[in-house]
Amino acid sequence: MSQRIAVVTGASSGIGAATARRLAAVGFHVVVAARRADRLDALVKEVGDAGGSATAVAVDLADDAQVAALADAVANLPGRLELLVNNAGGARGADYVEAADIDDWRWMYEVNVLGTVRVTKALLPALEASGAGTIVIMSSTAGLIVYEGGGGYTAAKHGTTAVAETLRLELCGRPVRVIEIDPGMVKTDEFSLTRFGGDAEKAEAVYRGVPNPLVAEDIAECVAWSASLPHHVNIDRMVVRPLAQAAQHKVHRVD
Ligand code: 8X3
């Protein structure tokens, strides 16, 4: 049997890196894609040391030519591409709409929506040719509901969710399933830090007093599980929150 290949975008940290580790542990050859080559190289080494295998591809998902080069790199690997995890994304800023920073909003649309679309377009032929392809789209609870100060991010993630739903309709009858995963509060090294422009105190305050926010490995497990089900089983959407978060605004905190 030839090697099963998975591509994970945004794999240099957080949910993407944890997902790459998890998929390698269950036998995929994992192509880890992100901009930061040094981090990807370290991850490839770590995966190898743990008995798995991975390939690093440094790529800016905003660049068509670089995404085409990613697809070429995947095509040149022995094996078949069965799984694409569109994980790259992020939030910038917490401005109210009336004070929206247009550059931040544009960046969020670029990374959360257009990056997903570019990579999906480029890799869909190989996923389909495998006869049993899976596309995971990492959206967010922010793709299902809005909140004050979240306008740019929730607009972008609603876009990501719309792409997932549209794609599933358009691929109906073809051998590629589309799984949307919507994490709520996940404590990772970078998500909130990026959102607050590197302000560690503000980033930390997001999780202050929350007993056990989700961690990247929790979402990685959701990806690996949903992608491991028999191919006729399609988990359309998985909403995953920590026990302490009953809804976007309903978060249990202890002093
Ligand atoms: C992250 C969830 O609550 O920060 O995608 O919008 S939230």
py3Dmol code that shows the C-alpha trace and the ligand (Angstrom):
import py3Dmol

protein = """\
ATOM      1  CA  MET A   1       0.000   0.000   0.000  1.00  0.00           C
ATOM      2  CA  SER A   2       1.423   3.390  -0.916  1.00  0.00           C
ATOM      3  CA  GLN A   3       1.976   6.095   1.677  1.00  0.00           C
ATOM      4  CA  ARG A   4      -0.987   8.268   2.704  1.00  0.00           C
ATOM      5  CA  ILE A   5      -0.120  11.949   2.586  1.00  0.00           C
ATOM      6  CA  ALA A   6      -1.662  14.812   4.567  1.00  0.00           C
ATOM      7  CA  VAL A   7      -0.993  18.518   4.065  1.00  0.00           C
ATOM      8  CA  VAL A   8      -1.384  20.828   7.064  1.00  0.00           C
ATOM      9  CA  THR A   9      -1.245  24.607   6.598  1.00  0.00           C
ATOM     10  CA  GLY A  10      -0.325  26.968   9.408  1.00  0.00           C
ATOM     11  CA  ALA A  11       1.774  24.109  10.741  1.00  0.00           C
ATOM     12  CA  SER A  12       4.521  26.188  12.347  1.00  0.00           C
ATOM     13  CA  SER A  13       2.701  26.537  15.688  1.00  0.00           C
ATOM     14  CA  GLY A  14      -0.466  25.926  17.679  1.00  0.00           C
ATOM     15  CA  ILE A  15      -3.261  23.790  16.264  1.00  0.00           C
ATOM     16  CA  GLY A  16      -1.427  23.237  12.981  1.00  0.00           C
ATOM     17  CA  ALA A  17       1.753  21.899  14.574  1.00  0.00           C
ATOM     18  CA  ALA A  18      -0.218  19.704  16.997  1.00  0.00           C
ATOM     19  CA  THR A  19      -2.288  18.360  14.100  1.00  0.00           C
ATOM     20  CA  ALA A  20       0.833  17.549  12.102  1.00  0.00           C
ATOM     21  CA  ARG A  21       2.289  15.622  15.063  1.00  0.00           C
ATOM     22  CA  ARG A  22      -0.959  13.726  15.589  1.00  0.00           C
ATOM     23  CA  LEU A  23      -1.409  12.809  11.920  1.00  0.00           C
ATOM     24  CA  ALA A  24       2.195  11.621  11.699  1.00  0.00           C
ATOM     25  CA  ALA A  25       1.597   9.473  14.775  1.00  0.00           C
ATOM     26  CA  VAL A  26      -1.302   7.722  13.040  1.00  0.00           C
ATOM     27  CA  GLY A  27       0.747   6.993   9.936  1.00  0.00           C
ATOM     28  CA  PHE A  28       0.408   9.881   7.499  1.00  0.00           C
ATOM     29  CA  HIS A  29       3.406  11.371   5.772  1.00  0.00           C
ATOM     30  CA  VAL A  30       2.685  14.977   6.709  1.00  0.00           C
ATOM     31  CA  VAL A  31       3.549  17.964   4.551  1.00  0.00           C
ATOM     32  CA  VAL A  32       3.878  20.862   6.958  1.00  0.00           C
ATOM     33  CA  ALA A  33       3.292  24.211   5.285  1.00  0.00           C
ATOM     34  CA  ALA A  34       3.746  27.697   6.696  1.00  0.00           C
ATOM     35  CA  ARG A  35       5.972  30.726   6.179  1.00  0.00           C
ATOM     36  CA  ARG A  36       8.542  30.083   8.920  1.00  0.00           C
ATOM     37  CA  ALA A  37      10.998  27.545   7.497  1.00  0.00           C
ATOM     38  CA  ASP A  38      13.062  27.235  10.690  1.00  0.00           C
ATOM     39  CA  ARG A  39      10.041  26.168  12.707  1.00  0.00           C
ATOM     40  CA  LEU A  40       8.942  23.714  10.042  1.00  0.00           C
ATOM     41  CA  ASP A  41      12.398  22.151   9.916  1.00  0.00           C
ATOM     42  CA  ALA A  42      12.342  21.693  13.691  1.00  0.00           C
ATOM     43  CA  LEU A  43       8.910  20.085  13.469  1.00  0.00           C
ATOM     44  CA  VAL A  44      10.023  17.700  10.713  1.00  0.00           C
ATOM     45  CA  LYS A  45      12.947  16.633  12.878  1.00  0.00           C
ATOM     46  CA  GLU A  46      10.718  16.176  15.905  1.00  0.00           C
ATOM     47  CA  VAL A  47       8.258  14.062  13.918  1.00  0.00           C
ATOM     48  CA  GLY A  48      11.121  11.966  12.555  1.00  0.00           C
ATOM     49  CA  ASP A  49      12.585  11.435  16.032  1.00  0.00           C
ATOM     50  CA  ALA A  50       9.165  10.186  17.140  1.00  0.00           C
ATOM     51  CA  GLY A  51       9.145   7.581  14.372  1.00  0.00           C
ATOM     52  CA  GLY A  52       6.986   9.450  11.850  1.00  0.00           C
ATOM     53  CA  SER A  53       7.753  11.244   8.622  1.00  0.00           C
ATOM     54  CA  ALA A  54       7.150  14.763   7.385  1.00  0.00           C
ATOM     55  CA  THR A  55       8.248  17.210   4.717  1.00  0.00           C
ATOM     56  CA  ALA A  56       8.553  20.955   5.214  1.00  0.00           C
ATOM     57  CA  VAL A  57       7.352  23.393   2.549  1.00  0.00           C
ATOM     58  CA  ALA A  58       7.853  27.062   3.324  1.00  0.00           C
ATOM     59  CA  VAL A  59       4.997  28.928   1.672  1.00  0.00           C
ATOM     60  CA  ASP A  60       3.162  32.224   1.816  1.00  0.00           C
ATOM     61  CA  LEU A  61      -0.459  31.308   1.157  1.00  0.00           C
ATOM     62  CA  ALA A  62      -1.119  34.794  -0.202  1.00  0.00           C
ATOM     63  CA  ASP A  63       1.135  34.045  -3.168  1.00  0.00           C
ATOM     64  CA  ASP A  64      -0.341  32.020  -6.057  1.00  0.00           C
ATOM     65  CA  ALA A  65       3.054  30.909  -7.359  1.00  0.00           C
ATOM     66  CA  GLN A  66       4.148  29.667  -3.933  1.00  0.00           C
ATOM     67  CA  VAL A  67       0.907  27.738  -3.500  1.00  0.00           C
ATOM     68  CA  ALA A  68       1.454  26.173  -6.943  1.00  0.00           C
ATOM     69  CA  ALA A  69       4.959  25.194  -5.792  1.00  0.00           C
ATOM     70  CA  LEU A  70       3.397  23.568  -2.699  1.00  0.00           C
ATOM     71  CA  ALA A  71       1.140  21.495  -4.969  1.00  0.00           C
ATOM     72  CA  ASP A  72       4.171  20.486  -7.079  1.00  0.00           C
ATOM     73  CA  ALA A  73       6.098  19.453  -3.972  1.00  0.00           C
ATOM     74  CA  VAL A  74       3.175  17.277  -2.875  1.00  0.00           C
ATOM     75  CA  ALA A  75       2.848  15.755  -6.363  1.00  0.00           C
ATOM     76  CA  ASN A  76       6.532  14.798  -6.304  1.00  0.00           C
ATOM     77  CA  LEU A  77       6.206  12.779  -3.105  1.00  0.00           C
ATOM     78  CA  PRO A  78       5.648   9.053  -3.315  1.00  0.00           C
ATOM     79  CA  GLY A  79       2.140   8.241  -2.131  1.00  0.00           C
ATOM     80  CA  ARG A  80      -1.330   9.693  -2.481  1.00  0.00           C
ATOM     81  CA  LEU A  81      -2.769  12.874  -1.025  1.00  0.00           C
ATOM     82  CA  GLU A  82      -5.768  11.909   1.101  1.00  0.00           C
ATOM     83  CA  LEU A  83      -6.067  14.759   3.559  1.00  0.00           C
ATOM     84  CA  LEU A  84      -5.792  18.546   3.451  1.00  0.00           C
ATOM     85  CA  VAL A  85      -6.094  20.458   6.711  1.00  0.00           C
ATOM     86  CA  ASN A  86      -6.702  24.120   5.936  1.00  0.00           C
ATOM     87  CA  ASN A  87      -5.643  25.400   9.316  1.00  0.00           C
ATOM     88  CA  ALA A  88      -3.803  28.646   8.555  1.00  0.00           C
ATOM     89  CA  GLY A  89      -5.651  31.705   9.842  1.00  0.00           C
ATOM     90  CA  GLY A  90      -5.711  34.233  12.588  1.00  0.00           C
ATOM     91  CA  ALA A  91      -7.113  37.392  14.142  1.00  0.00           C
ATOM     92  CA  ARG A  92      -5.711  40.887  14.186  1.00  0.00           C
ATOM     93  CA  GLY A  93      -7.123  43.626  16.364  1.00  0.00           C
ATOM     94  CA  ALA A  94     -10.200  43.945  18.538  1.00  0.00           C
ATOM     95  CA  ASP A  95     -11.551  47.199  17.138  1.00  0.00           C
ATOM     96  CA  TYR A  96     -15.187  48.087  16.989  1.00  0.00           C
ATOM     97  CA  VAL A  97     -16.531  48.365  13.435  1.00  0.00           C
ATOM     98  CA  GLU A  98     -16.639  52.151  13.742  1.00  0.00           C
ATOM     99  CA  ALA A  99     -12.860  52.119  14.295  1.00  0.00           C
ATOM    100  CA  ALA A 100     -12.011  49.252  11.939  1.00  0.00           C
ATOM    101  CA  ASP A 101      -8.426  49.077  10.760  1.00  0.00           C
ATOM    102  CA  ILE A 102      -8.982  48.241   7.094  1.00  0.00           C
ATOM    103  CA  ASP A 103      -5.529  46.693   6.694  1.00  0.00           C
ATOM    104  CA  ASP A 104      -6.217  44.288   9.566  1.00  0.00           C
ATOM    105  CA  TRP A 105      -9.592  43.354   8.083  1.00  0.00           C
ATOM    106  CA  ARG A 106      -8.008  42.782   4.680  1.00  0.00           C
ATOM    107  CA  TRP A 107      -5.280  40.600   6.254  1.00  0.00           C
ATOM    108  CA  MET A 108      -7.883  38.525   8.084  1.00  0.00           C
ATOM    109  CA  TYR A 109      -9.877  37.923   4.883  1.00  0.00           C
ATOM    110  CA  GLU A 110      -6.662  37.025   3.083  1.00  0.00           C
ATOM    111  CA  VAL A 111      -5.439  34.442   5.607  1.00  0.00           C
ATOM    112  CA  ASN A 112      -8.739  32.964   6.750  1.00  0.00           C
ATOM    113  CA  VAL A 113     -10.631  32.869   3.457  1.00  0.00           C
ATOM    114  CA  LEU A 114      -8.415  33.344   0.414  1.00  0.00           C
ATOM    115  CA  GLY A 115      -5.573  31.186   1.778  1.00  0.00           C
ATOM    116  CA  THR A 116      -8.044  28.343   2.267  1.00  0.00           C
ATOM    117  CA  VAL A 117      -9.455  28.814  -1.228  1.00  0.00           C
ATOM    118  CA  ARG A 118      -6.036  28.962  -2.896  1.00  0.00           C
ATOM    119  CA  VAL A 119      -4.720  25.805  -1.263  1.00  0.00           C
ATOM    120  CA  THR A 120      -7.976  23.942  -1.814  1.00  0.00           C
ATOM    121  CA  LYS A 121      -7.981  24.832  -5.523  1.00  0.00           C
ATOM    122  CA  ALA A 122      -4.378  23.754  -5.911  1.00  0.00           C
ATOM    123  CA  LEU A 123      -4.718  20.403  -4.115  1.00  0.00           C
ATOM    124  CA  LEU A 124      -8.252  19.338  -5.028  1.00  0.00           C
ATOM    125  CA  PRO A 125      -7.199  17.401  -8.174  1.00  0.00           C
ATOM    126  CA  ALA A 126      -4.785  15.247  -6.150  1.00  0.00           C
ATOM    127  CA  LEU A 127      -7.290  14.751  -3.336  1.00  0.00           C
ATOM    128  CA  GLU A 128      -9.919  13.642  -5.835  1.00  0.00           C
ATOM    129  CA  ALA A 129      -7.476  11.366  -7.657  1.00  0.00           C
ATOM    130  CA  SER A 130      -6.839   9.512  -4.377  1.00  0.00           C
ATOM    131  CA  GLY A 131     -10.417   8.239  -4.601  1.00  0.00           C
ATOM    132  CA  ALA A 132     -11.038   9.076  -0.933  1.00  0.00           C
ATOM    133  CA  GLY A 133     -10.064  12.666  -0.196  1.00  0.00           C
ATOM    134  CA  THR A 134     -10.812  14.701   2.902  1.00  0.00           C
ATOM    135  CA  ILE A 135     -10.647  18.466   3.290  1.00  0.00           C
ATOM    136  CA  VAL A 136     -10.724  19.821   6.828  1.00  0.00           C
ATOM    137  CA  ILE A 137     -11.468  23.515   7.112  1.00  0.00           C
ATOM    138  CA  MET A 138     -10.533  25.090  10.428  1.00  0.00           C
ATOM    139  CA  SER A 139     -13.103  27.799  10.960  1.00  0.00           C
ATOM    140  CA  SER A 140     -14.107  28.944  14.439  1.00  0.00           C
ATOM    141  CA  THR A 141     -17.071  29.555  16.683  1.00  0.00           C
ATOM    142  CA  ALA A 142     -16.427  33.081  15.377  1.00  0.00           C
ATOM    143  CA  GLY A 143     -17.669  31.738  12.050  1.00  0.00           C
ATOM    144  CA  LEU A 144     -21.056  30.997  13.598  1.00  0.00           C
ATOM    145  CA  ILE A 145     -21.710  33.967  15.864  1.00  0.00           C
ATOM    146  CA  VAL A 146     -20.456  37.541  16.258  1.00  0.00           C
ATOM    147  CA  TYR A 147     -19.235  39.501  19.261  1.00  0.00           C
ATOM    148  CA  GLU A 148     -18.276  43.074  20.079  1.00  0.00           C
ATOM    149  CA  GLY A 149     -14.766  43.934  18.965  1.00  0.00           C
ATOM    150  CA  GLY A 150     -14.601  40.800  16.856  1.00  0.00           C
ATOM    151  CA  GLY A 151     -16.068  42.208  13.643  1.00  0.00           C
ATOM    152  CA  GLY A 152     -13.097  41.728  11.350  1.00  0.00           C
ATOM    153  CA  TYR A 153     -12.375  38.221  12.607  1.00  0.00           C
ATOM    154  CA  THR A 154     -15.984  37.062  12.743  1.00  0.00           C
ATOM    155  CA  ALA A 155     -16.615  38.435   9.231  1.00  0.00           C
ATOM    156  CA  ALA A 156     -13.594  36.532   7.938  1.00  0.00           C
ATOM    157  CA  LYS A 157     -14.461  33.309   9.770  1.00  0.00           C
ATOM    158  CA  HIS A 158     -18.077  33.513   8.581  1.00  0.00           C
ATOM    159  CA  GLY A 159     -16.423  33.604   5.143  1.00  0.00           C
ATOM    160  CA  THR A 160     -14.385  30.501   5.957  1.00  0.00           C
ATOM    161  CA  THR A 161     -17.546  28.720   7.069  1.00  0.00           C
ATOM    162  CA  ALA A 162     -19.306  29.777   3.861  1.00  0.00           C
ATOM    163  CA  VAL A 163     -16.456  28.324   1.812  1.00  0.00           C
ATOM    164  CA  ALA A 164     -16.727  24.993   3.662  1.00  0.00           C
ATOM    165  CA  GLU A 165     -20.491  24.789   3.156  1.00  0.00           C
ATOM    166  CA  THR A 166     -20.301  25.805  -0.513  1.00  0.00           C
ATOM    167  CA  LEU A 167     -17.523  23.359  -1.238  1.00  0.00           C
ATOM    168  CA  ARG A 168     -19.479  20.475   0.280  1.00  0.00           C
ATOM    169  CA  LEU A 169     -22.427  21.235  -1.991  1.00  0.00           C
ATOM    170  CA  GLU A 170     -20.251  21.586  -5.071  1.00  0.00           C
ATOM    171  CA  LEU A 171     -18.322  18.363  -4.414  1.00  0.00           C
ATOM    172  CA  CYS A 172     -21.445  16.279  -3.804  1.00  0.00           C
ATOM    173  CA  GLY A 173     -21.103  13.114  -5.900  1.00  0.00           C
ATOM    174  CA  ARG A 174     -17.321  13.317  -6.005  1.00  0.00           C
ATOM    175  CA  PRO A 175     -14.994  11.402  -3.661  1.00  0.00           C
ATOM    176  CA  VAL A 176     -13.950  14.309  -1.439  1.00  0.00           C
ATOM    177  CA  ARG A 177     -15.629  15.060   1.882  1.00  0.00           C
ATOM    178  CA  VAL A 178     -15.500  18.436   3.612  1.00  0.00           C
ATOM    179  CA  ILE A 179     -15.258  18.681   7.399  1.00  0.00           C
ATOM    180  CA  GLU A 180     -15.588  22.038   9.132  1.00  0.00           C
ATOM    181  CA  ILE A 181     -14.172  22.304  12.639  1.00  0.00           C
ATOM    182  CA  ASP A 182     -15.157  25.262  14.803  1.00  0.00           C
ATOM    183  CA  PRO A 183     -13.022  25.631  17.912  1.00  0.00           C
ATOM    184  CA  GLY A 184     -14.045  27.984  20.691  1.00  0.00           C
ATOM    185  CA  MET A 185     -11.552  29.069  23.338  1.00  0.00           C
ATOM    186  CA  VAL A 186      -8.221  27.388  22.617  1.00  0.00           C
ATOM    187  CA  LYS A 187      -5.141  28.532  24.485  1.00  0.00           C
ATOM    188  CA  THR A 188      -2.195  28.488  22.093  1.00  0.00           C
ATOM    189  CA  ASP A 189       1.114  30.347  22.126  1.00  0.00           C
ATOM    190  CA  GLU A 190       0.263  32.773  19.367  1.00  0.00           C
ATOM    191  CA  PHE A 191      -3.441  33.248  18.573  1.00  0.00           C
ATOM    192  CA  SER A 192      -4.272  35.904  21.172  1.00  0.00           C
ATOM    193  CA  LEU A 193      -0.789  37.399  21.078  1.00  0.00           C
ATOM    194  CA  THR A 194      -1.225  38.040  17.348  1.00  0.00           C
ATOM    195  CA  ARG A 195      -4.697  39.430  17.894  1.00  0.00           C
ATOM    196  CA  PHE A 196      -3.406  41.965  20.426  1.00  0.00           C
ATOM    197  CA  GLY A 197      -0.297  42.943  18.474  1.00  0.00           C
ATOM    198  CA  GLY A 198       2.126  41.184  20.842  1.00  0.00           C
ATOM    199  CA  ASP A 199       0.611  42.553  24.075  1.00  0.00           C
ATOM    200  CA  ALA A 200       1.161  39.543  26.362  1.00  0.00           C
ATOM    201  CA  GLU A 201      -0.959  40.944  29.192  1.00  0.00           C
ATOM    202  CA  LYS A 202      -4.033  41.427  27.011  1.00  0.00           C
ATOM    203  CA  ALA A 203      -3.484  38.026  25.434  1.00  0.00           C
ATOM    204  CA  GLU A 204      -3.244  36.330  28.819  1.00  0.00           C
ATOM    205  CA  ALA A 205      -6.380  38.107  30.060  1.00  0.00           C
ATOM    206  CA  VAL A 206      -8.466  36.231  27.495  1.00  0.00           C
ATOM    207  CA  TYR A 207      -7.902  32.993  29.413  1.00  0.00           C
ATOM    208  CA  ARG A 208      -7.604  34.443  32.938  1.00  0.00           C
ATOM    209  CA  GLY A 209      -9.401  32.298  35.499  1.00  0.00           C
ATOM    210  CA  VAL A 210     -10.775  29.914  32.880  1.00  0.00           C
ATOM    211  CA  PRO A 211     -10.313  26.399  34.209  1.00  0.00           C
ATOM    212  CA  ASN A 212      -8.800  24.324  31.423  1.00  0.00           C
ATOM    213  CA  PRO A 213      -9.275  26.178  28.162  1.00  0.00           C
ATOM    214  CA  LEU A 214      -8.829  23.870  25.182  1.00  0.00           C
ATOM    215  CA  VAL A 215      -5.276  23.280  23.980  1.00  0.00           C
ATOM    216  CA  ALA A 216      -4.030  22.661  20.446  1.00  0.00           C
ATOM    217  CA  GLU A 217      -3.816  18.913  21.026  1.00  0.00           C
ATOM    218  CA  ASP A 218      -7.564  18.762  21.731  1.00  0.00           C
ATOM    219  CA  ILE A 219      -8.339  20.129  18.270  1.00  0.00           C
ATOM    220  CA  ALA A 220      -5.675  17.945  16.662  1.00  0.00           C
ATOM    221  CA  GLU A 221      -7.492  14.951  18.119  1.00  0.00           C
ATOM    222  CA  CYS A 222     -10.762  16.156  16.538  1.00  0.00           C
ATOM    223  CA  VAL A 223      -9.068  16.450  13.143  1.00  0.00           C
ATOM    224  CA  ALA A 224      -7.472  13.016  13.380  1.00  0.00           C
ATOM    225  CA  TRP A 225     -10.672  11.367  14.578  1.00  0.00           C
ATOM    226  CA  SER A 226     -12.999  12.903  11.997  1.00  0.00           C
ATOM    227  CA  ALA A 227     -10.544  12.117   9.198  1.00  0.00           C
ATOM    228  CA  SER A 228     -10.131   8.522  10.397  1.00  0.00           C
ATOM    229  CA  LEU A 229     -13.796   7.580  10.029  1.00  0.00           C
ATOM    230  CA  PRO A 230     -14.845   5.449   7.064  1.00  0.00           C
ATOM    231  CA  HIS A 231     -14.892   7.698   4.017  1.00  0.00           C
ATOM    232  CA  HIS A 232     -18.670   7.595   3.560  1.00  0.00           C
ATOM    233  CA  VAL A 233     -19.067   9.222   7.020  1.00  0.00           C
ATOM    234  CA  ASN A 234     -18.912  13.008   6.725  1.00  0.00           C
ATOM    235  CA  ILE A 235     -18.779  15.046   9.915  1.00  0.00           C
ATOM    236  CA  ASP A 236     -20.093  18.255   8.353  1.00  0.00           C
ATOM    237  CA  ARG A 237     -19.374  20.455  11.321  1.00  0.00           C
ATOM    238  CA  MET A 238     -17.802  19.990  14.715  1.00  0.00           C
ATOM    239  CA  VAL A 239     -18.196  22.761  17.306  1.00  0.00           C
ATOM    240  CA  VAL A 240     -15.654  22.282  20.089  1.00  0.00           C
ATOM    241  CA  ARG A 241     -15.450  24.387  23.232  1.00  0.00           C
ATOM    242  CA  PRO A 242     -13.906  23.922  26.656  1.00  0.00           C
ATOM    243  CA  LEU A 243     -16.304  22.820  29.382  1.00  0.00           C
ATOM    244  CA  ALA A 244     -15.995  26.295  30.917  1.00  0.00           C
ATOM    245  CA  GLN A 245     -17.374  28.000  27.789  1.00  0.00           C
ATOM    246  CA  ALA A 246     -21.077  27.282  27.352  1.00  0.00           C
ATOM    247  CA  ALA A 247     -21.460  29.923  24.635  1.00  0.00           C
ATOM    248  CA  GLN A 248     -19.366  32.720  23.163  1.00  0.00           C
ATOM    249  CA  HIS A 249     -20.258  35.139  25.981  1.00  0.00           C
ATOM    250  CA  LYS A 250     -20.860  32.568  28.703  1.00  0.00           C
ATOM    251  CA  VAL A 251     -17.476  31.717  30.146  1.00  0.00           C
ATOM    252  CA  HIS A 252     -16.955  30.375  33.664  1.00  0.00           C
ATOM    253  CA  ARG A 253     -13.974  32.032  35.402  1.00  0.00           C
ATOM    254  CA  VAL A 254     -12.576  31.458  38.868  1.00  0.00           C
ATOM    255  CA  ASP A 255     -10.525  34.008  40.817  1.00  0.00           C
TER     256      ASP A 255
END
"""
ligand_1 = """\
7
8X3
C -11.134 31.641 18.181
C -12.402 31.740 18.934
O -13.698 33.179 20.600
O -11.534 34.035 19.912
O -11.284 31.247 16.863
O -13.390 34.086 18.395
S -12.761 33.317 19.475
"""
view = py3Dmol.view(width=600, height=400)
view.addModel(protein, "pdb")
view.setStyle({"model": 0}, {"cartoon": {"style": "trace"}})
view.addModel(ligand_1, "xyz")
view.setStyle({"model": 1}, {"stick": {}})
view.zoomTo()
view.show()
